[in-house]
């Protein structure tokens, strides 16, 4: 039963030996079609039978018309049958009766006219068209039929009369174009010119003016073309300007190689049209300048285009300071200082609405770029100074400040050889709103001037204001070391390491230890390491301590020995091993496995370089093995896998402890048995 269900299965899917094409299938389908039913041919024996047949058909058509008078198909079939019978008077009667019922049906009028034209009743057709356009003057099909018939008959004056009647109704553009084409076909260009003039009054769209200009370009003179374009610009005015009109005008002048005229047309249009309405005009102007202009002209076009874009941006978003900066850079590139100053002044008037520093960050750059422009480009030093002073007065220093403004003002005064003013500026900045960047830059300025007394004063003020700044302490110590005052250097470092809070204490201790090591004060450096280890047990400190002991040579070297590389003494190696052993003991007691592993790796590297094979094997025996373990997450029923390190020494101690516990249990059991 299952095999009988569904379509039959094709067992042999191989291609048939005889292939049938799609063309053959279609041909067979057409050949096998049955012929359609055809109406029987009626034959009349005499005139009486014909009249009887005609009467019967007329009664049928009359019945159809009587049942549904407003159906156009009933009337047209009735009239077409009368025309087949050559009964023209009866056909006209049917059409007239239909027009009484459907006087506004355009199709009925056209079929009535076509029947008269087909039977060469021209006067009847003319009278019908006259009646039709009188009743339906807004139907273009009737007018086109009327003028086509008159022109076909060669009645050109009559055609013009029909067109004039039509134009009095002020039809759409297609009717005017047909009238103009008629006059062009018969070479009446003056008449066509007059029609264009009336046409542009009725339809003053720019495209119609362009059509008139092209007509004059083909059939008139260049003066007439310019006159048409001039009339178009004057008629449309500023409110209805269109970029296509000016583009066509400029292209016409370019064809005549009147490039200055074309350039003037482009500029005239760009000055009076908004950016949104003249995008294509800008593009055409750019292409024109690239093709016919010089480099300066092309740059001016591009600058004008971008200027319009920036104006739209800053008009829509006046607080977009990046757009103002780009706008000012554009004007700086053009080289017009008055335009640059105007843009900067307009931009500076857009003060941020709130006194939050994030809103002022980009705004400040407007002042900076303006001052640099006045100093470097315009060479107006007084204006640049006024700009800096105005910016410093505007910033609310009690809430926030910008160190870059103070520093740029000071650098500006230095460039003008006004050192006193520069110092006063930086001093005022430190008094009103001290910042690390201001102190650092002020010190750098005094170092360049070799005024070390001022540098000491500034460093003192700096660490008094921010004692947690590690770099300030280090730089102060480097200054004193450069002046070869070692006691002051040690005093500065001692004060620094005693501070409760430091942003980077490791750098400070490193600098202090490096100083003592360079000065070959190894005992002091060793004491510093011991003090540091009291504060922290970090593995890097222990490793650095061990490396210090390797490199620390207690014996003074001769000049020849100092130049040659001296081998490391056994005492130095022993001191370094002692440091490693101390660190290993500390980490073992505190169970800091990762630090202990890092220490053993460093110790192993040390022994490979400076120790023997036995020493290396001894360290390798202490290296741990990785073990995967699981731990339960706090407050959850889930477990987490983690990597743990198991050290051989810990296994031995655990084994000894477990053996001791077994012996204790056995002793207790023996005591209980006794």
C-alpha positions as semicolon CSV with decimal commas, in nm:
position;residue;x (nm);y (nm);z (nm)
1;X;0,000;0,000;0,000
2;X;0,286;0,234;0,067
3;X;0,405;0,201;-0,288
4;X;0,069;0,324;-0,424
5;X;0,084;0,652;-0,235
6;X;0,230;0,971;-0,381
7;X;0,376;1,025;-0,727
8;X;0,538;0,731;-0,905
9;X;0,904;0,683;-0,833
10;X;1,148;0,705;-1,119
11;X;1,384;0,416;-1,088
12;X;1,589;0,478;-1,399
13;X;1,721;0,834;-1,396
14;X;1,946;0,797;-1,698
15;X;1,877;1,030;-1,996
16;X;1,646;0,897;-2,269
17;X;1,794;0,797;-2,601
18;X;1,559;1,030;-2,792
19;X;1,565;1,383;-2,652
20;X;1,267;1,621;-2,694
21;X;1,341;1,994;-2,709
22;X;1,125;2,274;-2,571
23;X;1,069;2,405;-2,923
24;X;0,922;2,070;-3,030
25;X;0,688;2,067;-2,729
26;X;0,560;2,416;-2,810
27;X;0,508;2,329;-3,178
28;X;0,308;2,020;-3,088
29;X;0,097;2,217;-2,841
30;X;0,010;2,473;-3,110
31;X;-0,069;2,206;-3,367
32;X;-0,306;2,026;-3,132
33;X;-0,507;2,336;-3,044
34;X;-0,871;2,323;-3,151
35;X;-0,986;2,603;-3,381
36;X;-1,191;2,877;-3,217
37;X;-1,556;2,938;-3,286
38;X;-1,624;3,174;-3,575
39;X;-1,939;3,370;-3,638
40;X;-2,133;3,232;-3,931
41;X;-2,124;3,428;-4,253
42;X;-2,462;3,584;-4,333
43;X;-2,569;3,580;-4,697
44;X;-2,863;3,781;-4,829
45;X;-3,063;3,665;-5,128
46;X;-3,228;3,999;-5,200
47;X;-3,262;4,357;-5,075
48;X;-3,564;4,273;-4,864
49;X;-3,365;4,028;-4,652
50;X;-3,093;4,293;-4,605
51;X;-3,346;4,550;-4,483
52;X;-3,495;4,292;-4,250
53;X;-3,149;4,214;-4,107
54;X;-3,064;4,583;-4,066
55;X;-3,392;4,650;-3,892
56;X;-3,339;4,360;-3,655
57;X;-2,983;4,481;-3,566
58;X;-3,104;4,838;-3,515
59;X;-3,373;4,717;-3,276
60;X;-3,104;4,528;-3,081
61;X;-2,877;4,836;-3,061
62;X;-3,172;5,054;-2,963
63;X;-3,259;4,810;-2,687
64;X;-2,899;4,823;-2,559
65;X;-2,899;5,203;-2,563
66;X;-3,239;5,219;-2,396
67;X;-3,127;4,989;-2,115
68;X;-2,802;5,180;-2,041
69;X;-2,775;5,521;-2,198
70;X;-2,457;5,630;-2,017
71;X;-2,249;5,336;-2,133
72;X;-2,016;5,462;-2,406
73;X;-1,957;5,118;-2,556
74;X;-2,322;5,081;-2,658
75;X;-2,314;5,405;-2,857
76;X;-1,978;5,346;-3,024
77;X;-2,069;4,992;-3,138
78;X;-2,399;5,124;-3,272
79;X;-2,227;5,403;-3,467
80;X;-1,951;5,170;-3,594
81;X;-2,214;4,926;-3,729
82;X;-2,395;5,207;-3,912
83;X;-2,062;5,312;-4,065
84;X;-2,004;4,956;-4,182
85;X;-2,344;4,969;-4,352
86;X;-2,236;5,299;-4,518
87;X;-2,526;5,472;-4,348
88;X;-2,336;5,795;-4,267
89;X;-2,644;5,999;-4,186
90;X;-2,766;5,735;-3,943
91;X;-2,411;5,712;-3,791
92;X;-2,405;6,090;-3,740
93;X;-2,745;6,067;-3,580
94;X;-2,618;5,804;-3,338
95;X;-2,311;6,014;-3,252
96;X;-2,522;6,325;-3,200
97;X;-2,763;6,138;-2,975
98;X;-2,462;6,009;-2,780
99;X;-2,318;6,361;-2,743
100;X;-2,650;6,478;-2,602
101;X;-2,613;6,215;-2,330
102;X;-2,229;6,233;-2,285
103;X;-2,121;6,582;-2,395
104;X;-1,791;6,571;-2,198
105;X;-1,671;6,230;-2,311
106;X;-1,342;6,297;-2,496
107;X;-1,323;5,948;-2,646
108;X;-1,667;5,994;-2,807
109;X;-1,562;6,323;-2,968
110;X;-1,241;6,170;-3,101
111;X;-1,418;5,868;-3,252
112;X;-1,678;6,095;-3,412
113;X;-1,402;6,309;-3,564
114;X;-1,201;6,006;-3,678
115;X;-1,504;5,863;-3,853
116;X;-1,556;6,188;-4,046
117;X;-1,186;6,215;-4,138
118;X;-1,175;5,852;-4,245
119;X;-1,465;5,910;-4,479
120;X;-1,307;6,239;-4,600
121;X;-1,577;6,461;-4,462
122;X;-1,328;6,734;-4,372
123;X;-1,576;7,015;-4,318
124;X;-1,781;6,797;-4,089
125;X;-1,464;6,707;-3,896
126;X;-1,362;7,074;-3,873
127;X;-1,706;7,171;-3,743
128;X;-1,694;6,889;-3,488
129;X;-1,349;6,991;-3,361
130;X;-1,463;7,351;-3,339
131;X;-1,761;7,243;-3,128
132;X;-1,538;7,013;-2,918
133;X;-1,275;7,273;-2,826
134;X;-1,554;7,521;-2,752
135;X;-1,721;7,284;-2,509
136;X;-1,398;7,133;-2,368
137;X;-1,125;7,400;-2,403
138;X;-0,899;7,240;-2,138
139;X;-0,866;6,903;-2,313
140;X;-0,533;6,902;-2,497
141;X;-0,614;6,591;-2,702
142;X;-0,889;6,776;-2,889
143;X;-0,665;7,072;-2,965
144;X;-0,381;6,848;-3,080
145;X;-0,625;6,664;-3,307
146;X;-0,747;6,994;-3,447
147;X;-0,401;7,136;-3,530
148;X;-0,285;6,800;-3,666
149;X;-0,574;6,790;-3,908
150;X;-0,523;7,148;-4,026
151;X;-0,148;7,101;-4,073
152;X;-0,202;6,770;-4,253
153;X;-0,436;6,949;-4,492
154;X;-0,168;7,213;-4,548
155;X;-0,378;7,488;-4,398
156;X;-0,093;7,659;-4,207
157;X;-0,278;7,990;-4,150
158;X;-0,573;7,791;-4,017
159;X;-0,336;7,597;-3,793
160;X;-0,200;7,923;-3,653
161;X;-0,555;8,044;-3,587
162;X;-0,629;7,724;-3,395
163;X;-0,306;7,761;-3,195
164;X;-0,390;8,123;-3,114
165;X;-0,734;8,021;-2,990
166;X;-0,563;7,751;-2,783
167;X;-0,297;7,986;-2,642
168;X;-0,565;8,227;-2,524
169;X;-0,655;7,962;-2,266
170;X;-0,291;7,958;-2,138
171;X;-0,239;7,580;-2,165
172;X;0,054;7,383;-2,027
173;X;0,408;7,378;-2,165
174;X;0,349;7,100;-2,418
175;X;0,101;7,314;-2,613
176;X;0,342;7,608;-2,634
177;X;0,624;7,376;-2,741
178;X;0,404;7,234;-3,019
179;X;0,324;7,586;-3,145
180;X;0,694;7,679;-3,144
181;X;0,790;7,361;-3,327
182;X;0,531;7,443;-3,595
183;X;0,688;7,781;-3,660
184;X;1,039;7,629;-3,660
185;X;0,932;7,368;-3,916
186;X;0,825;7,642;-4,157
187;X;1,120;7,873;-4,081
188;X;0,917;8,144;-3,908
189;X;1,181;8,219;-3,639
190;X;1,052;8,566;-3,566
191;X;0,708;8,426;-3,495
192;X;0,867;8,156;-3,274
193;X;1,056;8,429;-3,087
194;X;0,732;8,608;-3,016
195;X;0,571;8,285;-2,897
196;X;0,866;8,227;-2,660
197;X;0,818;8,574;-2,517
198;X;0,449;8,503;-2,444
199;X;0,538;8,153;-2,324
200;X;0,781;8,281;-2,057
201;X;0,521;8,527;-1,935
202;X;0,265;8,251;-1,881
203;X;0,519;7,992;-1,756
204;X;0,821;8,179;-1,616
205;X;1,003;7,867;-1,495
206;X;1,383;7,870;-1,544
207;X;1,376;7,567;-1,777
208;X;1,154;7,758;-2,022
209;X;1,397;8,051;-2,028
210;X;1,676;7,802;-2,097
211;X;1,476;7,659;-2,389
212;X;1,437;8,009;-2,531
213;X;1,809;8,076;-2,491
214;X;1,896;7,752;-2,671
215;X;1,657;7,848;-2,951
216;X;1,835;8,183;-2,988
217;X;2,171;8,007;-2,972
218;X;2,071;7,785;-3,265
219;X;1,883;8,039;-3,473
220;X;1,982;8,383;-3,345
221;X;2,288;8,574;-3,232
222;X;2,495;8,579;-2,912
223;X;2,350;8,919;-2,822
224;X;1,999;8,778;-2,837
225;X;2,104;8,488;-2,613
226;X;2,251;8,729;-2,357
227;X;1,937;8,939;-2,378
228;X;1,722;8,633;-2,302
229;X;1,937;8,534;-2,003
230;X;1,936;8,892;-1,878
231;X;1,557;8,908;-1,900
232;X;1,535;8,574;-1,716
233;X;1,754;8,692;-1,426
234;X;1,564;9,018;-1,401
235;X;1,223;8,848;-1,419
236;X;1,292;8,572;-1,170
237;X;1,464;8,795;-0,915
238;X;1,641;8,670;-0,601
239;X;1,343;8,472;-0,474
240;X;1,302;8,243;-0,774
241;X;1,663;8,205;-0,884
242;X;1,768;7,865;-1,009
243;X;2,121;7,732;-1,043
244;X;2,042;7,562;-1,376
245;X;1,978;7,901;-1,539
246;X;2,316;8,040;-1,435
247;X;2,495;7,718;-1,527
248;X;2,347;7,732;-1,877
249;X;2,439;8,101;-1,908
250;X;2,797;8,038;-1,794
251;X;2,838;7,739;-2,027
252;X;2,720;7,953;-2,320
253;X;2,982;8,215;-2,242
254;X;3,246;7,943;-2,206
255;X;3,162;7,816;-2,555
256;X;3,229;8,166;-2,687
257;X;3,560;8,167;-2,487
258;X;3,431;8,456;-2,278
259;X;3,582;8,313;-1,960
260;X;3,573;8,635;-1,761
261;X;3,201;8,674;-1,835
262;X;3,141;8,313;-1,726
263;X;3,341;8,365;-1,406
264;X;3,143;8,681;-1,329
265;X;2,816;8,491;-1,380
266;X;2,924;8,214;-1,142
267;X;3,032;8,461;-0,874
268;X;2,714;8,666;-0,914
269;X;2,501;8,354;-0,862
270;X;2,707;8,219;-0,571
271;X;2,687;8,550;-0,386
272;X;2,306;8,557;-0,408
273;X;2,207;8,192;-0,364
274;X;2,214;7,984;-0,048
275;X;2,432;7,678;-0,016
276;X;2,134;7,441;-0,015
277;X;2,017;7,569;-0,354
278;X;2,357;7,597;-0,524
279;X;2,539;7,268;-0,459
280;X;2,553;7,178;-0,829
281;X;2,648;7,536;-0,914
282;X;2,951;7,512;-0,684
283;X;3,053;7,189;-0,851
284;X;3,025;7,340;-1,200
285;X;3,219;7,648;-1,094
286;X;3,497;7,429;-0,958
287;X;3,516;7,235;-1,283
288;X;3,517;7,561;-1,478
289;X;3,811;7,698;-1,280
290;X;4,002;7,370;-1,310
291;X;3,950;7,375;-1,686
292;X;3,990;7,742;-1,772
293;X;4,124;7,918;-1,462
294;X;4,464;7,950;-1,296
295;X;4,578;7,787;-0,974
296;X;4,474;8,087;-0,766
297;X;4,130;8,083;-0,920
298;X;4,084;7,714;-0,843
299;X;4,196;7,769;-0,484
300;X;3,958;8,062;-0,450
301;X;3,670;7,849;-0,574
302;X;3,748;7,568;-0,333
303;X;3,790;7,816;-0,048
304;X;3,459;7,983;-0,129
305;X;3,284;7,646;-0,139
306;X;3,428;7,539;0,195
307;X;3,356;7,883;0,340
308;X;2,987;7,841;0,264
309;X;2,993;7,496;0,423
310;X;3,156;7,624;0,740
311;X;2,910;7,912;0,761
312;X;2,621;7,669;0,754
313;X;2,785;7,450;1,019
314;X;2,862;7,732;1,264
315;X;2,520;7,882;1,206
316;X;2,350;7,556;1,301
317;X;2,597;7,468;1,583
318;X;2,760;7,787;1,713
319;X;2,933;7,598;1,999
320;X;3,112;7,360;1,759
321;X;3,463;7,491;1,829
322;X;3,631;7,240;1,598
323;X;3,432;7,382;1,307
324;X;3,540;7,736;1,405
325;X;3,903;7,623;1,417
326;X;3,880;7,464;1,073
327;X;3,708;7,777;0,942
328;X;3,987;7,997;1,078
329;X;4,254;7,769;0,929
330;X;4,082;7,803;0,592
331;X;4,095;8,180;0,614
332;X;4,458;8,170;0,727
333;X;4,542;7,967;0,417
334;X;4,373;8,230;0,198
335;X;4,599;8,498;0,347
336;X;4,331;8,760;0,418
337;X;4,412;8,882;0,771
338;X;4,091;9,079;0,808
339;X;3,883;8,769;0,735
340;X;4,090;8,565;0,981
341;X;4,041;8,819;1,260
342;X;3,669;8,836;1,188
343;X;3,629;8,458;1,215
344;X;3,833;8,437;1,535
345;X;3,641;8,720;1,697
346;X;3,308;8,561;1,607
347;X;3,431;8,230;1,747
348;X;3,562;8,380;2,072
349;X;3,222;8,536;2,132
350;X;3,078;8,183;2,169
351;X;3,171;8,143;2,539
352;X;3,089;7,800;2,688
353;X;2,754;7,803;2,870
354;X;2,880;7,637;3,191
355;X;3,192;7,665;3,406
356;X;3,294;7,302;3,357
357;X;3,641;7,233;3,227
358;X;3,526;6,973;2,973
359;X;3,325;7,243;2,795
360;X;3,624;7,478;2,781
361;X;3,889;7,241;2,649
362;X;3,832;7,306;2,278
363;X;3,729;7,668;2,330
364;X;4,072;7,752;2,476
365;X;4,242;7,644;2,154
366;X;4,064;7,925;1,972
367;X;4,251;8,176;2,190
368;X;4,577;7,988;2,143
369;X;4,554;7,972;1,763
370;X;4,444;8,335;1,747
371;X;4,744;8,451;1,952
372;X;4,985;8,240;1,747
373;X;4,838;8,382;1,427
374;X;4,887;8,741;1,546
375;X;5,243;8,669;1,657
376;X;5,373;8,453;1,373
377;X;5,162;8,546;1,069
378;X;5,045;8,902;1,129
379;X;5,358;9,002;1,330
380;X;5,138;9,204;1,566
381;X;5,303;9,152;1,906
382;X;5,076;9,386;2,101
383;X;4,762;9,213;1,971
384;X;4,904;8,872;2,064
385;X;4,981;8,996;2,419
386;X;4,629;9,137;2,451
387;X;4,483;8,804;2,338
388;X;4,679;8,612;2,601
389;X;4,579;8,857;2,873
390;X;4,215;8,848;2,766
391;X;4,211;8,469;2,777
392;X;4,366;8,461;3,126
393;X;4,107;8,709;3,251
394;X;3,821;8,506;3,107
395;X;3,914;8,168;3,260
396;X;3,755;8,109;3,606
397;X;4,082;8,016;3,783
398;X;3,910;7,949;4,116
399;X;3,729;7,650;3,962
400;X;3,982;7,531;3,706
401;X;4,268;7,654;3,494
402;X;4,470;7,563;3,187
403;X;4,844;7,537;3,244
404;X;4,911;7,553;2,871
405;X;4,781;7,911;2,855
406;X;5,015;8,031;3,131
407;X;5,309;7,849;2,971
408;X;5,236;7,982;2,623
409;X;5,211;8,335;2,763
410;X;5,546;8,293;2,941
411;X;5,714;8,146;2,631
412;X;5,576;8,436;2,429
413;X;5,733;8,687;2,669
414;X;6,062;8,498;2,658
415;X;6,062;8,518;2,280
416;X;6,011;8,893;2,314
417;X;6,310;8,908;2,556
418;X;6,080;9,008;2,844
419;X;6,216;8,769;3,111
420;X;6,078;8,970;3,401
421;X;5,730;8,960;3,256
422;X;5,762;8,587;3,190
423;X;5,865;8,525;3,553
424;X;5,578;8,739;3,678
425;X;5,336;8,542;3,462
426;X;5,453;8,206;3,596
427;X;5,464;8,341;3,951
428;X;5,109;8,466;3,916
429;X;5,004;8,125;3,786
430;X;5,165;7,946;4,084
431;X;5,002;8,188;4,324
432;X;4,653;8,160;4,176
433;X;4,633;7,798;4,064
434;X;4,949;7,589;4,126
435;X;4,992;7,274;3,917
436;X;5,274;7,022;3,874
437;X;5,308;7,116;3,508
438;X;5,355;7,485;3,596
439;X;5,627;7,407;3,852
440;X;5,805;7,174;3,614
441;X;5,805;7,421;3,326
442;X;5,911;7,712;3,549
443;X;6,206;7,508;3,678
444;X;6,305;7,413;3,322
445;X;6,301;7,780;3,226
446;X;6,529;7,875;3,517
447;X;6,762;7,585;3,441
448;X;6,800;7,713;3,087
449;X;6,888;8,054;3,237
450;X;7,130;7,885;3,487
451;X;6,961;8,053;3,784
452;X;7,006;7,768;4,034
453;X;6,900;7,972;4,336
454;X;6,557;8,024;4,182
455;X;6,545;7,654;4,094
456;X;6,602;7,560;4,459
457;X;6,332;7,800;4,568
458;X;6,088;7,660;4,312
459;X;6,162;7,301;4,409
460;X;6,109;7,390;4,774
461;X;5,771;7,549;4,696
462;X;5,682;7,254;4,478
463;X;5,741;6,985;4,742
464;X;5,573;7,203;5,004
465;X;5,264;7,226;4,786
466;X;5,264;6,858;4,675
467;X;5,491;6,644;4,896
468;X;5,356;6,323;4,741
469;X;5,503;6,398;4,397
470;X;5,793;6,157;4,361
471;X;5,929;6,319;4,046
472;X;5,964;6,654;4,225
473;X;6,184;6,499;4,495
474;X;6,393;6,310;4,239
475;X;6,443;6,616;4,018
476;X;6,536;6,826;4,322
477;X;6,794;6,567;4,425
478;X;6,933;6,550;4,069
479;X;6,973;6,928;4,072
480;X;7,174;6,918;4,396
481;X;7,380;6,628;4,272
482;X;7,459;6,824;3,957
483;X;7,576;7,105;4,185
484;X;7,792;6,847;4,374
485;X;7,623;6,899;4,709
486;X;7,593;6,538;4,827
487;X;7,479;6,621;5,178
488;X;7,183;6,817;5,042
489;X;7,105;6,527;4,811
490;X;7,094;6,282;5,103
491;X;6,891;6,526;5,307
492;X;6,635;6,562;5,026
493;X;6,609;6,184;4,982
494;X;6,570;6,130;5,355
495;X;6,290;6,383;5,372
496;X;6,127;6,218;5,072
497;X;6,131;5,859;5,205
498;X;5,981;5,976;5,534
499;X;5,670;6,109;5,361
500;X;5,352;5,929;5,452
501;X;5,210;5,926;5,096
502;X;5,400;5,908;4,769
503;X;5,255;5,847;4,423
504;X;5,549;5,624;4,314
505;X;5,762;5,533;4,616
506;X;5,947;5,256;4,430
507;X;6,102;5,511;4,195
508;X;6,215;5,724;4,487
509;X;6,384;5,434;4,669
510;X;6,546;5,319;4,345
511;X;6,681;5,668;4,277
512;X;6,817;5,692;4,636
513;X;6,985;5,351;4,618
514;X;7,127;5,417;4,269
515;X;7,273;5,743;4,398
516;X;7,454;5,570;4,686
517;X;7,571;5,290;4,456
518;X;7,714;5,535;4,203
519;X;7,888;5,718;4,485
520;X;8,027;5,375;4,596
521;X;7,868;5,409;4,938
522;X;7,782;5,040;4,956
523;X;7,713;5,032;5,328
524;X;7,464;5,316;5,293
525;X;7,300;5,142;4,997
526;X;7,284;4,814;5,195
527;X;7,125;4,999;5,484
528;X;6,870;5,150;5,246
529;X;6,779;4,802;5,117
530;X;6,729;4,683;5,475
531;X;6,507;4,983;5,549
532;X;6,310;4,919;5,233
533;X;6,262;4,551;5,323
534;X;6,110;4,661;5,651
535;X;5,846;4,848;5,453
536;X;5,781;4,588;5,180
537;X;5,871;4,227;5,105
538;X;5,824;4,253;4,730
539;X;6,013;3,994;4,529
540;X;6,167;4,257;4,301
541;X;6,327;4,426;4,602
542;X;6,494;4,101;4,710
543;X;6,616;4,029;4,356
544;X;6,749;4,384;4,320
545;X;6,921;4,349;4,660
546;X;7,091;4,028;4,547
547;X;7,207;4,184;4,220
548;X;7,342;4,479;4,417
549;X;7,549;4,245;4,634
550;X;7,695;4,082;4,323
551;X;7,803;4,414;4,177
552;X;7,911;4,575;4,506
553;X;8,291;4,555;4,530
554;X;8,423;4,663;4,867
555;X;8,787;4,687;4,756
556;X;8,901;4,997;4,568
557;X;9,025;4,923;4,216
558;X;9,328;5,055;4,041
559;X;9,284;5,242;3,716
560;X;9,408;4,950;3,503
561;X;9,184;4,704;3,687
562;X;8,887;4,937;3,659
563;X;8,926;4,955;3,284
564;X;8,944;4,575;3,255
565;X;8,644;4,363;3,354
566;X;8,717;4,213;3,696
567;X;8,567;3,871;3,788
568;X;8,309;3,861;4,065
569;X;8,456;3,762;4,400
570;X;8,338;3,467;4,606
571;X;8,245;3,702;4,888
572;X;8,002;3,888;4,660
573;X;7,848;3,558;4,550
574;X;7,812;3,449;4,911
575;X;7,642;3,776;5,004
576;X;7,402;3,740;4,712
577;X;7,321;3,377;4,809
578;X;7,258;3,489;5,163
579;X;7,004;3,745;5,034
580;X;6,832;3,479;4,823
581;X;6,820;3,241;5,120
582;X;6,670;3,507;5,344
583;X;6,405;3,589;5,087
584;X;6,326;3,219;5,031
585;X;6,282;3,166;5,402
586;X;6,049;3,466;5,430
587;X;5,827;3,356;5,141
588;X;5,823;2,996;5,269
589;X;5,707;3,107;5,610
590;X;5,445;3,342;5,464
591;X;5,338;3,081;5,204
592;X;5,365;3,328;4,914
593;X;5,401;3,067;4,644
594;X;5,404;3,285;4,332
595;X;5,664;3,522;4,479
596;X;5,861;3,221;4,595
597;X;5,856;3,081;4,238
598;X;5,975;3,413;4,092
599;X;6,256;3,425;4,347
600;X;6,365;3,069;4,266
601;X;6,372;3,149;3,893
602;X;6,594;3,452;3,958
603;X;6,811;3,247;4,195
604;X;6,841;2,976;3,931
605;X;6,953;3,229;3,668
606;X;7,209;3,364;3,915
607;X;7,352;3,017;3,983
608;X;7,368;2,935;3,610
609;X;7,577;3,247;3,552
610;X;7,791;3,256;3,867
611;X;7,753;2,920;4,045
612;X;7,852;2,560;3,989
613;X;7,656;2,266;3,856
614;X;7,585;2,143;4,209
615;X;7,441;2,483;4,303
616;X;7,212;2,479;3,999
617;X;7,091;2,125;4,080
618;X;7,025;2,229;4,435
619;X;6,796;2,509;4,318
620;X;6,625;2,286;4,062
621;X;6,536;2,041;4,339
622;X;6,350;2,323;4,510
623;X;6,148;2,415;4,201
624;X;5,775;2,340;4,245
625;X;5,539;2,139;4,029
626;X;5,206;2,264;3,897
627;X;4,891;2,109;4,039
628;X;4,530;2,171;3,939
629;X;4,298;2,218;4,235
630;X;3,938;2,310;4,295
631;X;3,794;2,554;4,542
632;X;3,442;2,643;4,631
633;X;3,328;2,992;4,543
634;X;3,216;3,201;4,836
635;X;2,839;3,198;4,880
636;X;2,786;2,965;4,582
637;X;2,759;2,595;4,516
638;X;3,000;2,610;4,223
639;X;3,367;2,518;4,222
640;X;3,653;2,693;4,043
641;X;3,971;2,537;3,912
642;X;4,304;2,707;3,982
643;X;4,674;2,637;3,945
644;X;4,868;2,573;4,264
645;X;5,239;2,513;4,322
646;X;5,368;2,232;4,539
647;X;5,727;2,267;4,657
648;X;5,939;1,957;4,737
649;X;6,046;2,102;5,071
650;X;5,683;2,137;5,176
651;X;5,617;1,772;5,080
652;X;5,909;1,654;5,295
653;X;5,796;1,857;5,595
654;X;5,439;1,728;5,552
655;X;5,571;1,370;5,534
656;X;5,775;1,414;5,852
657;X;5,477;1,570;6,027
658;X;5,246;1,285;5,922
659;X;5,503;1,024;6,040
660;X;5,525;1,197;6,377
661;X;5,147;1,193;6,410
662;X;5,133;0,821;6,332
663;X;5,390;0,747;6,600
664;X;5,193;0,956;6,850
665;X;4,871;0,769;6,773
666;X;5,047;0,432;6,804
667;X;5,192;0,530;7,143
668;X;4,851;0,643;7,265
669;X;4,698;0,312;7,152
670;X;4,969;0,116;7,335
671;X;4,908;0,315;7,651
672;X;4,537;0,243;7,634
673;X;4,602;-0,131;7,586
674;X;4,832;-0,142;7,888
